[in-house]
Amino acid sequence: MNEFFTFTSNLSPYTKWVLIRLITGRVIGDKLSKADFLELGCTHNKLVKVIEELQKINTILKLEVESFKRGRPALSYSFIYNCPNKIDKLIPSEMLTKLEGLKLRVPIKLVWSFFALNQDEQGYIEGFSVAKIAKACGLKVTEVKTAIEALKEKKIIFQVIRGCTLKAPAITKNKTIISTFRNKNLKRASCFRIMSDTQQKFLYLVITPPLTTPHYLASRKNRNSFTAILLDFLNKENIKEKTLLNLLRFEAKESNITTDYCLYELKFLAQQPSHIFNYFDQILFKLVSQGLSHLLNHGTNIKPICEEDTFNLILSPANYELATNLAGRISSYLITHLSNILIHYILYAFYSHREKRDDLADVDRSKYLTWIHSLNSSGDKVDILIIKTQIVVKLQDSRTIENFVLSTNLDLSAKVKILKGYSEFKEPRSLLKDGEYSIFQCVYSLFAHFYKTVITSERL
């Protein structure tokens, strides 16, 4: 957690917010009147307490004002706090101005400040439960939940992963497999991302190949879950040719996954409620977003997602090094490979829409990586967020209803041949509006050949 919220743990919410405004908008020595505190977001009924708390932590110093008029002299304070946290760099003044323009309540602005100060380099905030955020901000849990919904509604933050609870597996004869679990459910916090102004400058749709859903999940509202295919994988059922699962089998065939562990993992997943696969999907698309950003920002590893990344999202705080036999570890392993497959499916969809398409079958790794890096030739950081949403795309007399939407600052207009198609978003709370969008699709058989020969360097 950012040290600002540790240092101010005993302050009231309004004092925390006024202090943030002082640090980001004032310089040492500035004189502050009652009107200044009100302008910074303090209310009349909170003024006395806010001033007292700021004085206790040596943020402001009361000034003696000589009065030449009858009555009590006007109080004035000097701002003396030298902030060691550099929050003025993490919370830009223009964003505070935007928040003020939206006329949000102080608890909402304070929760946003918590997110801003605890985001990673890609804007993600993870590992914080609502209760932990409430304690850090000095708010009630209901106030934090209301603030999060308000920030989402204003499109200031995006809820990348919704928290959930993974059920611990039932006790079996094999104690080793579940020793790290200790028969306790794993409660996973939500993951959020701060939306940047450039993030939605360009929107691209990538049509995906069909995925099979196990028949016993079809009636459990999982028909569009990508990670539900893990059940088929562990069941070793026959797989249709045109799915991503045959590539997932290709990736995992050299692993040390034994039949016993597959069966145990299958039992573990079968114990979970049906929404777990939607949770896995959310993790999958976060990983794909991160992997794409890594590759496009001059990454050299052609498989940018490692298993530890996935494991920490699904099963942390379980110890990665000690969890070789942990139930859920195989799912982590498979989702890692699936995320790397989807990363290259998306990039290959762009790659195959170049003007020249005659060398796709014989493309080599260096040529592919060079093209990827050319997308970032300007030197600006490429920002990408992958959104999985139900959407009907009308293109060349065909309709499809499960696609990736890329929200990004990357302009592909000079790099690829773009097709336009009308899209209707089916989720009522979608951040996206119906209209014409750039649409990419690739031939699955070509991609399968490409992935096996270029990404895994194995010839058919």
C-alpha positions as CSV (number, residue, x, y, z in Angstrom):
1,M,0.0,0.0,0.0
2,N,1.2,3.5,-0.8
3,E,2.8,5.1,2.3
4,F,0.5,8.1,2.2
5,F,-2.4,6.0,3.4
6,T,-0.2,4.3,6.0
7,F,1.0,7.7,7.3
8,T,-2.6,9.1,7.5
9,S,-4.3,6.0,8.9
10,N,-5.6,7.9,11.9
11,L,-7.0,10.8,10.0
12,S,-10.6,11.3,9.1
13,P,-11.6,11.0,5.4
14,Y,-12.1,14.7,4.9
15,T,-8.7,15.4,6.4
16,K,-7.1,12.9,4.1
17,W,-8.8,14.5,1.0
18,V,-7.9,18.1,2.1
19,L,-4.3,17.0,2.6
20,I,-4.1,15.4,-0.9
21,R,-5.4,18.7,-2.3
22,L,-2.8,20.7,-0.3
23,I,0.0,18.5,-1.4
24,T,-1.0,18.5,-5.1
25,G,-1.9,22.2,-5.4
26,R,0.0,24.2,-2.8
27,V,3.6,25.1,-2.0
28,I,5.2,25.4,1.4
29,G,4.5,28.7,2.9
30,D,1.1,29.3,1.3
31,K,-1.4,31.0,3.6
32,L,-4.7,29.3,4.1
33,S,-7.9,30.9,5.2
34,K,-11.3,29.3,6.1
35,A,-12.5,29.9,2.6
36,D,-9.5,28.1,1.2
37,F,-10.3,25.0,3.2
38,L,-13.9,25.1,2.0
39,E,-12.7,25.4,-1.6
40,L,-10.4,22.3,-1.1
41,G,-13.4,20.2,-0.3
42,C,-13.9,20.6,3.4
43,T,-17.5,21.2,4.6
44,H,-18.5,23.7,7.3
45,N,-19.3,21.0,9.8
46,K,-15.9,19.2,9.3
47,L,-13.8,22.4,9.3
48,V,-12.7,22.4,13.0
49,K,-11.8,18.7,13.0
50,V,-9.9,18.9,9.8
51,I,-7.8,21.8,11.0
52,E,-7.1,20.1,14.3
53,E,-6.0,16.9,12.6
54,L,-3.8,18.8,10.2
55,Q,-2.1,20.7,13.0
56,K,-1.4,17.4,14.9
57,I,0.6,16.0,12.0
58,N,2.4,19.3,11.5
59,T,0.9,20.0,8.1
60,I,-0.3,23.6,8.9
61,L,0.8,26.2,11.4
62,K,-1.6,28.7,12.9
63,L,-0.6,32.3,12.2
64,E,-1.1,35.2,14.6
65,V,-3.0,37.8,12.7
66,E,-3.1,41.3,14.1
67,S,-6.6,42.8,13.8
68,F,-7.3,46.5,13.6
69,K,-11.0,46.0,13.8
70,R,-13.4,45.1,16.6
71,G,-14.2,41.4,17.0
72,R,-12.3,38.2,16.7
73,P,-9.4,38.3,14.1
74,A,-9.7,36.1,11.1
75,L,-7.8,32.9,11.5
76,S,-5.0,32.1,9.0
77,Y,-2.7,29.1,8.6
78,S,0.6,28.4,6.8
79,F,1.1,25.2,4.8
80,I,4.4,23.7,6.2
81,Y,4.1,20.0,5.2
82,N,7.0,18.7,3.1
83,C,5.5,15.5,1.5
84,P,7.9,12.7,1.2
85,N,5.5,10.5,-0.8
86,K,5.6,12.4,-4.1
87,I,1.9,11.9,-4.5
88,D,1.8,15.1,-6.6
89,K,3.5,13.1,-9.3
90,L,1.1,10.2,-9.0
91,I,-2.1,12.3,-8.9
92,P,-1.9,14.9,-11.7
93,S,-3.6,18.2,-11.1
94,E,-5.6,17.9,-14.3
95,M,-7.3,14.7,-13.0
96,L,-8.2,16.4,-9.8
97,T,-9.7,19.2,-11.9
98,K,-11.7,16.6,-13.8
99,L,-13.0,15.0,-10.6
100,E,-14.1,18.5,-9.3
101,G,-15.9,19.1,-12.6
102,L,-17.9,15.9,-12.1
103,K,-19.0,17.2,-8.7
104,L,-18.3,13.9,-7.0
105,R,-18.6,13.5,-3.2
106,V,-15.4,13.4,-1.1
107,P,-15.6,9.7,-0.3
108,I,-15.7,8.9,-4.0
109,K,-12.7,11.2,-4.8
110,L,-10.8,9.7,-1.9
111,V,-11.3,6.1,-3.1
112,W,-10.1,7.3,-6.6
113,S,-7.0,8.7,-4.9
114,F,-6.4,5.3,-3.2
115,F,-6.5,3.7,-6.6
116,A,-4.3,6.3,-8.2
117,L,-1.6,5.9,-5.5
118,N,-1.7,2.1,-5.6
119,Q,-1.7,1.5,-9.3
120,D,1.1,-0.4,-11.1
121,E,2.8,0.9,-14.2
122,Q,-0.1,-0.3,-16.4
123,G,-2.8,1.3,-14.3
124,Y,-3.9,-1.9,-12.5
125,I,-4.9,-2.0,-8.8
126,E,-5.1,-5.5,-7.4
127,G,-4.8,-7.3,-4.1
128,F,-7.0,-4.9,-2.1
129,S,-10.3,-6.1,-0.7
130,V,-13.2,-3.6,-0.2
131,A,-12.6,-3.9,3.6
132,K,-9.0,-3.0,3.2
133,I,-9.7,0.0,1.0
134,A,-12.4,1.2,3.5
135,K,-9.9,0.9,6.4
136,A,-7.2,2.8,4.5
137,C,-9.6,5.6,3.5
138,G,-11.4,5.8,6.9
139,L,-14.7,5.0,5.2
140,K,-17.5,2.5,5.7
141,V,-17.6,-0.6,3.4
142,T,-20.9,0.6,1.9
143,E,-19.3,4.0,1.1
144,V,-16.5,2.3,-0.7
145,K,-18.8,0.1,-2.7
146,T,-20.9,3.1,-3.7
147,A,-17.7,5.0,-4.6
148,I,-16.5,2.2,-6.9
149,E,-19.9,2.0,-8.7
150,A,-19.9,5.8,-9.2
151,L,-16.3,5.7,-10.6
152,K,-17.2,2.8,-13.0
153,E,-20.4,4.7,-14.1
154,K,-18.3,7.8,-14.9
155,K,-15.8,5.6,-16.8
156,I,-13.0,6.6,-14.6
157,I,-12.1,3.1,-13.6
158,F,-12.8,-0.3,-15.1
159,Q,-13.4,-3.5,-13.1
160,V,-11.1,-5.9,-14.8
161,I,-11.7,-8.9,-12.5
162,R,-14.5,-9.3,-10.1
163,G,-13.5,-10.9,-6.8
164,C,-14.7,-14.3,-5.9
165,T,-14.1,-17.3,-3.6
166,L,-12.4,-20.5,-4.8
167,K,-13.6,-23.5,-2.8
168,A,-10.9,-25.6,-1.2
169,P,-11.0,-29.2,-2.5
170,A,-12.6,-31.8,-0.3
171,I,-10.2,-33.9,1.8
172,T,-9.0,-37.0,-0.1
173,K,-6.5,-39.8,0.6
174,N,-3.7,-37.8,-1.1
175,K,-2.9,-35.3,1.6
176,T,0.1,-33.9,-0.3
177,I,-2.0,-32.4,-3.1
178,I,-4.1,-30.2,-0.7
179,S,-1.5,-29.6,2.0
180,T,-0.9,-26.0,0.9
181,F,-4.6,-25.3,0.8
182,R,-5.2,-26.3,4.4
183,N,-8.8,-26.9,3.5
184,K,-9.6,-23.2,3.5
185,N,-11.5,-21.3,0.8
186,L,-9.4,-18.7,-1.1
187,K,-11.0,-15.3,-1.2
188,R,-9.8,-13.3,-4.2
189,A,-10.1,-9.5,-4.3
190,S,-11.3,-7.6,-7.3
191,C,-8.8,-6.0,-9.8
192,F,-9.4,-2.5,-11.2
193,R,-7.8,-0.4,-13.8
194,I,-7.7,3.4,-14.1
195,M,-8.9,4.5,-17.5
196,S,-6.6,6.8,-19.3
197,D,-7.7,9.5,-21.7
198,T,-5.9,7.8,-24.6
199,Q,-7.1,4.3,-23.8
200,Q,-10.2,4.5,-25.9
201,K,-8.8,6.6,-28.7
202,F,-9.0,3.5,-31.0
203,L,-11.3,0.5,-30.8
204,Y,-10.7,-2.7,-32.7
205,L,-12.8,-5.9,-32.8
206,V,-11.1,-9.3,-33.3
207,I,-13.4,-12.2,-34.3
208,T,-12.4,-15.4,-32.5
209,P,-12.5,-19.0,-33.6
210,P,-15.3,-21.0,-32.1
211,L,-14.7,-22.6,-28.7
212,T,-16.5,-25.8,-27.5
213,T,-18.3,-25.7,-24.2
214,P,-18.8,-28.9,-22.2
215,H,-22.4,-30.1,-22.6
216,Y,-22.9,-30.2,-18.8
217,L,-22.1,-26.5,-18.6
218,A,-24.4,-25.4,-21.4
219,S,-27.3,-24.8,-19.0
220,R,-25.2,-23.1,-16.4
221,K,-24.7,-19.8,-18.2
222,N,-21.2,-20.6,-19.2
223,R,-21.8,-21.0,-22.9
224,N,-19.4,-18.1,-23.6
225,S,-16.7,-19.0,-21.1
226,F,-13.4,-19.5,-22.8
227,T,-11.8,-21.2,-19.8
228,A,-14.6,-23.8,-19.5
229,I,-12.7,-25.7,-22.2
230,L,-10.3,-26.7,-19.4
231,L,-12.8,-29.3,-18.3
232,D,-12.8,-30.9,-21.8
233,F,-9.0,-30.8,-21.7
234,L,-8.8,-32.6,-18.4
235,N,-11.5,-35.1,-19.5
236,K,-9.5,-35.9,-22.6
237,E,-12.7,-35.8,-24.7
238,N,-12.6,-35.6,-28.5
239,I,-12.0,-32.1,-29.6
240,K,-13.4,-30.5,-32.7
241,E,-10.7,-29.4,-35.2
242,K,-11.5,-25.7,-35.3
243,T,-11.0,-24.7,-31.7
244,L,-8.1,-23.2,-29.8
245,L,-8.1,-26.3,-27.6
246,N,-6.1,-28.4,-30.0
247,L,-3.3,-25.8,-29.7
248,L,-3.6,-25.8,-26.0
249,R,-3.1,-29.6,-26.1
250,F,-0.1,-29.0,-28.3
251,E,1.4,-26.6,-25.7
252,A,0.7,-28.9,-22.7
253,K,1.6,-32.3,-24.2
254,E,5.2,-32.2,-23.0
255,S,4.3,-31.2,-19.5
256,N,4.5,-33.5,-16.4
257,I,0.7,-33.5,-15.9
258,T,-0.2,-37.0,-15.1
259,T,-3.6,-38.7,-15.4
260,D,-4.1,-38.7,-11.6
261,Y,-3.5,-35.0,-11.4
262,C,-5.8,-34.3,-14.3
263,L,-8.6,-36.3,-12.6
264,Y,-8.0,-34.5,-9.3
265,E,-8.0,-31.1,-11.0
266,L,-11.2,-32.0,-12.7
267,K,-12.8,-32.8,-9.3
268,F,-11.5,-29.5,-8.0
269,L,-13.1,-27.5,-10.8
270,A,-16.3,-29.5,-10.6
271,Q,-16.6,-28.4,-6.9
272,Q,-16.6,-24.7,-7.9
273,P,-19.7,-22.7,-8.6
274,S,-20.5,-22.1,-12.3
275,H,-19.3,-18.4,-12.2
276,I,-15.7,-19.5,-11.5
277,F,-15.1,-19.9,-15.2
278,N,-16.2,-16.3,-15.8
279,Y,-13.7,-15.4,-13.1
280,F,-11.0,-17.4,-14.9
281,D,-12.0,-15.6,-18.1
282,Q,-11.5,-12.2,-16.5
283,I,-8.0,-13.3,-15.4
284,L,-7.3,-14.6,-18.9
285,F,-8.1,-11.3,-20.5
286,K,-6.1,-9.3,-18.0
287,L,-3.1,-11.5,-18.8
288,V,-3.7,-11.1,-22.6
289,S,-3.9,-7.3,-22.1
290,Q,-0.6,-7.3,-20.2
291,G,1.1,-9.7,-22.6
292,L,0.1,-7.6,-25.6
293,S,1.3,-4.4,-24.0
294,H,4.6,-6.1,-23.1
295,L,5.2,-7.3,-26.6
296,L,4.3,-4.1,-28.3
297,N,6.5,-2.1,-25.9
298,H,9.6,-3.8,-27.3
299,G,9.4,-7.1,-25.3
300,T,11.8,-9.8,-26.5
301,N,10.1,-12.9,-25.0
302,I,7.7,-14.2,-27.6
303,K,5.7,-15.8,-24.8
304,P,5.3,-12.9,-22.5
305,I,3.0,-14.5,-19.8
306,C,4.6,-16.9,-17.4
307,E,2.8,-19.3,-15.1
308,E,3.7,-17.4,-11.9
309,D,1.8,-14.4,-13.3
310,T,-1.4,-16.5,-13.7
311,F,-0.9,-18.4,-10.4
312,N,-0.6,-15.2,-8.4
313,L,-3.9,-14.0,-9.9
314,I,-5.8,-17.2,-9.3
315,L,-4.4,-18.8,-6.1
316,S,-2.2,-16.2,-4.3
317,P,-1.5,-15.9,-1.4
318,A,-0.6,-19.6,-1.7
319,N,3.1,-19.9,-2.2
320,Y,4.0,-20.4,-5.8
321,E,7.3,-22.2,-5.1
322,L,5.7,-24.7,-2.7
323,A,2.4,-25.2,-4.6
324,T,3.6,-27.8,-7.2
325,N,0.9,-30.2,-6.2
326,L,-1.8,-27.7,-5.3
327,A,-5.2,-28.2,-6.7
328,G,-5.8,-25.4,-9.1
329,R,-2.1,-25.4,-10.2
330,I,-2.9,-27.2,-13.5
331,S,-5.6,-24.7,-14.3
332,S,-3.1,-22.0,-13.7
333,Y,-0.6,-23.8,-16.0
334,L,-3.2,-24.2,-18.8
335,I,-4.6,-20.6,-18.6
336,T,-1.0,-19.4,-19.0
337,H,-0.6,-21.2,-22.3
338,L,-4.1,-20.2,-23.4
339,S,-3.3,-16.5,-22.8
340,N,-0.1,-16.7,-24.9
341,I,-2.1,-18.4,-27.7
342,L,-4.7,-15.6,-27.7
343,I,-2.0,-12.9,-27.6
344,H,-0.6,-14.2,-30.9
345,Y,-4.0,-14.9,-32.3
346,I,-4.8,-11.2,-31.9
347,L,-1.5,-10.1,-33.3
348,Y,-1.7,-12.5,-36.2
349,A,-5.2,-11.2,-37.0
350,F,-3.5,-7.8,-37.5
351,Y,-0.5,-9.3,-39.2
352,S,-2.7,-11.1,-41.8
353,H,-4.4,-7.8,-42.7
354,R,-1.4,-6.2,-44.2
355,E,-1.5,-5.3,-47.9
356,K,0.9,-8.1,-48.8
357,R,-0.4,-11.5,-47.7
358,D,1.6,-13.9,-49.8
359,D,4.2,-14.8,-47.2
360,L,2.1,-15.8,-44.3
361,A,2.8,-19.5,-44.4
362,D,6.6,-19.0,-44.4
363,V,6.9,-16.1,-41.9
364,D,9.8,-16.5,-39.4
365,R,10.1,-15.4,-35.8
366,S,12.4,-12.5,-36.4
367,K,10.2,-11.1,-39.2
368,Y,7.2,-11.4,-37.0
369,L,8.8,-9.7,-34.0
370,T,10.1,-6.9,-36.2
371,W,6.6,-6.2,-37.5
372,I,5.3,-6.2,-33.9
373,H,7.9,-3.7,-32.8
374,S,7.1,-1.5,-35.9
375,L,3.7,-0.9,-34.4
376,N,5.4,1.1,-31.7
377,S,7.8,3.0,-34.0
378,S,6.8,6.4,-32.5
379,G,8.3,5.4,-29.1
380,D,5.1,6.1,-27.2
381,K,4.0,3.6,-24.7
382,V,1.3,1.3,-26.2
383,D,-1.7,1.0,-23.9
384,I,-4.1,-1.9,-24.4
385,L,-7.1,-3.2,-22.6
386,I,-8.9,-6.4,-23.9
387,I,-12.6,-6.5,-23.1
388,K,-14.6,-9.7,-23.6
389,T,-18.2,-8.8,-24.4
390,Q,-21.3,-10.2,-26.1
391,I,-21.6,-8.4,-29.4
392,V,-23.2,-9.0,-32.8
393,V,-21.0,-8.1,-35.7
394,K,-22.5,-7.8,-39.2
395,L,-19.8,-8.4,-41.7
396,Q,-20.1,-9.8,-45.3
397,D,-23.6,-11.2,-44.6
398,S,-22.3,-13.1,-41.6
399,R,-23.1,-12.6,-37.9
400,T,-21.0,-13.6,-34.9
401,I,-21.5,-13.0,-31.2
402,E,-18.4,-13.5,-29.1
403,N,-15.4,-11.2,-29.7
404,F,-12.5,-9.4,-28.2
405,V,-12.7,-5.6,-28.1
406,L,-9.3,-3.8,-28.0
407,S,-9.4,-0.4,-26.3
408,T,-6.0,1.2,-27.1
409,N,-4.0,4.3,-28.1
410,L,-2.5,2.3,-31.0
411,D,-3.3,3.6,-34.5
412,L,-3.2,0.8,-37.0
413,S,-4.5,2.7,-40.0
414,A,-1.1,3.0,-41.6
415,K,0.0,-0.6,-40.8
416,V,-3.0,-2.8,-41.8
417,K,-5.9,-3.0,-44.2
418,I,-8.9,-2.3,-42.1
419,L,-12.5,-3.6,-42.7
420,K,-15.5,-1.8,-41.2
421,G,-18.6,-3.5,-39.8
422,Y,-21.6,-2.5,-37.8
423,S,-21.5,-3.8,-34.2
424,E,-24.3,-4.1,-31.6
425,F,-23.1,-4.5,-28.0
426,K,-25.5,-6.7,-26.0
427,E,-24.4,-6.1,-22.5
428,P,-26.6,-3.3,-21.0
429,R,-23.7,-1.8,-18.9
430,S,-21.1,-2.0,-21.6
431,L,-18.6,0.9,-21.9
432,L,-19.0,0.6,-25.7
433,K,-21.6,2.1,-28.0
434,D,-23.2,0.5,-31.1
435,G,-21.7,1.7,-34.4
436,E,-19.1,1.0,-37.1
437,Y,-15.8,-0.4,-35.9
438,S,-12.6,-1.8,-37.4
439,I,-12.9,-5.6,-37.5
440,F,-10.1,-8.2,-37.9
441,Q,-10.4,-11.9,-38.4
442,C,-8.0,-14.5,-39.5
443,V,-8.2,-18.0,-41.0
444,Y,-7.9,-20.4,-38.2
445,S,-6.0,-23.1,-40.1
446,L,-3.3,-20.6,-41.1
447,F,-3.0,-19.4,-37.6
448,A,-2.6,-22.9,-36.2
449,H,0.2,-23.6,-38.8
450,F,1.8,-20.2,-37.9
451,Y,1.6,-20.8,-34.1
452,K,3.2,-24.3,-34.3
453,T,5.9,-23.2,-36.7
454,V,6.8,-19.7,-35.5
455,I,5.8,-19.5,-31.8
456,T,6.8,-23.0,-30.8
457,S,9.3,-23.6,-33.7
458,E,7.9,-27.0,-34.4
459,R,7.3,-28.0,-38.0
460,L,4.1,-30.0,-38.9
